[in-house]
């Protein structure tokens, strides 16, 4: 059984990933921490509470950071054209949800939960890495106590999606991402190399909703705006970025990987670029030296991943 804290900025693909984590029999979802990104921290936290209520999820929700790890960075605005004004596809999420938020800030929730479960907790981070960086800054020793960190973010051998070289989650807080990638814990990075070629069609999702319960029907409803956005890149479907990271937790054999030290460019025209120095390659001394070797996903069995997502969503 994998004990998981899900660090998220719901977000449409975040919602699918949350339902996957909630329903997979090998996952014990022990916490949901929110981060700003797809919408403001107030909106992403409200959305997490909304999904917790609608899907009867027991895990507590802890509100996370609302500014970047380096607070001097300027916010670039919310991607409402991707996820809608309410962050969940403009389905009309209530303004307030009558559920409590954990009293601890997200990074403190992460620290205390990891310390209470040493060697057992997997952090699945599918937004900006700010909460992870804050937790490391406050309590560096937790890096030795985390089972693994699975990140949806970055791009290595394919273009970015917010600049030619950068993916949105990393570009949103590069300093935090660099701190997370270089910490002495085990990181698996599921980036655009694999998520951009893993798509779910509108008809495939509708077929699942027709077969499934109210939770899957809600997921189908809130995904329509997102699918419409992707018409420039996907033929009547969507990339399932965040769910790929969740699949990696339970089925890493569906991915092809390399290992090496990873750094994130902070500043300049390549701001947010993720760069791996593959293990076994020799270079002159540089900024990748003496850093942990992390796992970078470079290939994926997309059809098997999509089918696993569907089968898990349909587990009521």
C-alpha positions in Angstrom: 0.0 0.0 0.0 1.3 3.4 -1.0 0.7 6.2 1.5 0.3 9.4 -0.7 0.2 13.1 0.0 -1.2 14.7 -3.2 0.2 18.2 -3.8 -2.1 19.8 -6.3 -3.6 22.9 -7.9 -7.1 21.8 -9.1 -7.3 22.1 -12.2 -9.1 19.7 -14.4 -6.4 17.1 -15.0 -5.7 17.4 -11.2 -9.3 16.3 -10.6 -8.9 13.2 -12.7 -5.7 12.4 -10.9 -7.4 12.9 -7.5 -10.2 10.5 -8.3 -7.6 8.0 -9.5 -5.7 8.2 -6.2 -8.9 8.0 -4.2 -10.0 4.8 -6.0 -6.9 2.8 -6.7 -6.8 -0.1 -4.3 -3.0 0.1 -3.7 -3.1 3.8 -2.7 -3.9 5.2 0.7 -4.5 8.9 0.2 -3.5 10.5 3.5 -3.5 14.1 2.6 -4.2 16.7 0.0 -2.1 19.9 -0.1 -2.9 22.8 -2.3 -0.8 25.2 -4.3 -1.5 28.2 -6.5 -1.0 27.7 -10.2 -4.0 26.7 -12.3 -5.8 29.3 -10.2 -5.3 31.3 -7.0 -4.6 29.5 -3.8 -8.1 30.4 -2.6 -9.7 28.9 -5.7 -7.5 25.7 -5.8 -8.2 25.1 -2.1 -11.9 25.6 -2.6 -11.8 23.2 -5.5 -10.0 20.6 -3.5 -12.6 20.8 -0.8 -15.4 20.7 -3.4 -14.0 17.4 -4.9 -13.4 16.0 -1.4 -17.0 16.6 -0.6 -18.5 15.4 -3.9 -16.3 12.3 -4.0 -16.5 11.5 -0.3 -12.7 11.6 0.2 -11.6 11.2 3.8 -8.1 12.8 3.4 -7.6 16.2 5.0 -7.0 19.3 2.9 -4.2 21.7 3.8 -3.8 25.1 2.2 -0.5 25.8 0.7 1.7 28.7 -0.6 0.3 31.6 -2.5 3.6 33.1 -3.6 6.7 31.7 -5.2 9.7 30.3 -3.2 11.5 33.5 -4.3 8.8 36.0 -3.5 10.3 38.6 -5.7 9.0 36.7 -8.8 6.0 38.3 -10.3 2.8 36.2 -10.9 2.1 35.8 -14.6 -1.7 35.4 -14.1 -4.0 32.4 -14.0 -4.5 30.2 -17.1 -8.3 30.6 -17.1 -8.3 29.8 -20.8 -7.2 26.3 -20.0 -9.1 25.4 -16.8 -11.9 28.0 -16.8 -12.5 30.9 -14.4 -13.4 28.6 -11.6 -10.4 26.2 -12.2 -12.8 23.3 -12.9 -14.0 23.9 -16.4 -16.7 26.6 -15.5 -19.1 24.0 -14.0 -20.3 26.5 -11.4 -18.4 25.4 -8.3 -20.0 27.0 -5.2 -18.2 30.0 -3.8 -17.6 28.4 -0.5 -17.5 24.8 0.7 -18.6 24.0 4.2 -15.7 21.7 5.1 -12.8 22.5 7.4 -9.2 23.0 6.2 -6.4 21.5 8.2 -5.0 24.2 10.5 -1.5 23.6 9.4 0.0 25.3 6.3 0.7 22.7 3.6 4.5 22.5 4.1 4.0 21.9 7.8 1.4 19.3 7.1 3.9 17.5 4.8 6.7 17.7 7.4 4.6 16.4 10.3 2.9 13.6 8.2 6.2 12.4 6.9 7.8 12.4 10.3 4.8 10.4 11.6 5.2 7.9 8.9 9.0 7.6 8.3 10.0 5.9 5.0 6.3 5.3 4.0 5.1 8.5 2.4 5.1 9.2 -1.4 4.7 12.9 -2.3 2.9 13.2 -5.6 3.3 16.8 -6.7 1.5 17.9 -9.8 1.7 21.7 -9.6 4.4 24.2 -8.6 6.9 22.7 -6.2 6.7 25.6 -3.7 5.2 23.6 -0.9 8.0 20.9 -1.3 10.7 23.6 -1.3 9.2 25.2 1.8 9.1 21.9 3.6 12.7 21.2 2.7 13.8 24.7 3.8 12.1 24.4 7.2 13.1 20.7 7.9 15.8 19.4 5.5 15.9 16.1 7.4 12.6 15.0 5.9 14.3 14.3 2.6 15.7 11.2 4.3 12.3 10.2 5.6 10.2 10.4 2.4 9.7 7.2 0.4 9.8 8.9 -2.9 8.7 12.1 -4.7 6.8 11.8 -8.0 6.6 15.1 -9.9 4.4 16.0 -12.9 6.5 18.7 -14.6 9.4 19.5 -16.8 10.4 18.5 -20.3 13.8 17.1 -21.4 13.8 16.0 -25.1 10.6 17.7 -26.2 9.5 21.4 -26.3 7.8 23.1 -23.4 4.2 24.3 -23.2 4.7 27.8 -21.8 7.9 28.6 -23.6 10.0 26.7 -26.2 12.0 25.2 -23.3 9.8 25.2 -20.2 6.8 23.4 -18.8 4.1 25.2 -16.8 4.6 23.7 -13.3 8.4 24.3 -13.4 8.2 27.6 -15.1 5.8 28.8 -12.4 8.4 28.5 -9.7 11.8 27.5 -11.0 13.7 28.1 -7.7 11.3 25.7 -5.9 11.6 23.1 -8.6 15.4 23.2 -8.5 15.3 22.8 -4.7 13.1 19.8 -5.1 15.1 18.2 -7.9 18.5 18.5 -6.1 17.4 17.5 -2.6 18.7 14.1 -1.3 15.5 12.2 -1.8 14.3 9.9 -4.5 12.5 11.9 -7.3 10.7 10.5 -10.4 9.9 13.2 -13.0 7.0 12.6 -15.3 7.1 15.4 -17.8 5.9 16.4 -21.2 8.1 13.8 -22.8 5.5 11.2 -21.7 2.4 13.2 -20.8 2.0 15.1 -24.1 1.6 11.8 -25.9 -0.8 10.3 -23.4 -4.3 11.5 -24.4 -7.9 10.6 -23.6 -10.5 11.3 -26.2 -13.9 12.9 -25.4 -15.7 9.8 -26.4 -13.5 7.5 -24.3 -14.2 9.6 -21.2 -17.9 9.8 -22.0 -18.1 6.0 -22.3 -16.5 5.8 -18.9 -19.0 8.3 -17.5 -21.9 6.4 -19.0 -20.7 3.3 -17.3 -19.6 4.8 -14.1 -21.2 6.5 -11.1 -21.9 10.2 -10.2 -18.2 10.8 -9.5 -17.1 9.9 -13.1 -20.0 11.8 -14.5 -18.9 14.9 -12.6 -15.3 14.4 -13.9 -16.7 14.1 -17.5 -18.6 17.4 -17.0 -15.8 19.4 -15.6 -13.4 18.1 -18.3 -15.3 19.5 -21.3 -13.8 23.0 -21.2 -10.3 21.5 -20.9 -10.9 19.2 -23.9 -12.1 22.2 -25.9 -8.9 24.0 -25.1 -6.8 21.2 -26.4 -8.3 21.2 -29.8 -5.1 22.9 -31.1 -3.0 19.8 -30.1 -5.3 16.8 -29.6 -8.1 15.6 -31.8 -11.1 15.9 -29.6 -9.4 14.9 -26.4 -7.0 16.0 -23.7 -3.6 15.3 -22.3 -3.8 13.6 -18.9 -0.7 15.1 -17.4 -1.3 14.6 -13.7 -2.8 11.2 -13.9 0.3 9.9 -15.5 2.3 10.8 -12.4 -0.3 8.9 -10.3 0.0 5.9 -12.5 3.8 5.9 -12.1 3.3 5.3 -8.3 1.5 2.0 -8.9 2.8 0.9 -12.3 6.3 2.3 -13.0 6.8 -0.6 -15.4 4.7 1.2 -17.9 7.4 3.9 -18.2 10.9 4.0 -19.8 13.3 6.0 -17.7 16.9 7.3 -17.5 18.7 8.5 -14.4 20.9 11.5 -13.7 21.3 14.7 -11.9 18.6 17.3 -12.8 18.8 21.1 -12.6 16.3 23.8 -13.4 17.3 27.0 -15.1 16.3 30.0 -13.0 16.2 33.2 -15.0 16.9 34.4 -18.6 15.3 33.2 -21.8 15.5 29.6 -20.6 13.7 30.3 -17.3 12.2 27.0 -16.0 14.0 24.6 -18.3 14.8 21.2 -16.8 18.1 19.7 -17.8 19.3 16.2 -16.9 23.0 15.1 -16.9 22.5 11.4 -17.7 24.4 9.0 -15.5 27.5 7.6 -17.3 28.0 10.6 -19.5 31.3 12.5 -18.9 31.4 16.3 -18.9 33.8 18.9 -17.5 33.1 20.0 -14.0 29.7 21.8 -13.7 26.6 22.6 -11.8 25.3 19.0 -12.0 28.2 17.5 -10.1 27.8 15.8 -6.7 24.0 15.9 -6.8 21.5 13.0 -6.4 20.7 10.9 -9.4 17.0 11.2 -10.1 14.7 9.3 -12.4 13.5 10.9 -15.6 10.7 9.4 -17.7 11.4 9.3 -21.4 8.9 6.8 -22.7 5.4 5.5 -21.8 3.0 2.8 -22.8 0.2 5.3 -23.3 -2.7 3.0 -24.2 -2.1 0.8 -21.1 -1.8 3.9 -18.9 -5.1 5.3 -20.3 -6.9 2.0 -19.7 -5.5 1.7 -16.2 -6.8 5.2 -15.4 -10.3 4.3 -16.8 -10.5 1.0 -14.9 -9.5 2.7 -11.7 -12.0 5.6 -12.1 -14.7 3.0 -12.6 -14.0 1.3 -9.2 -16.8 2.6 -7.1 
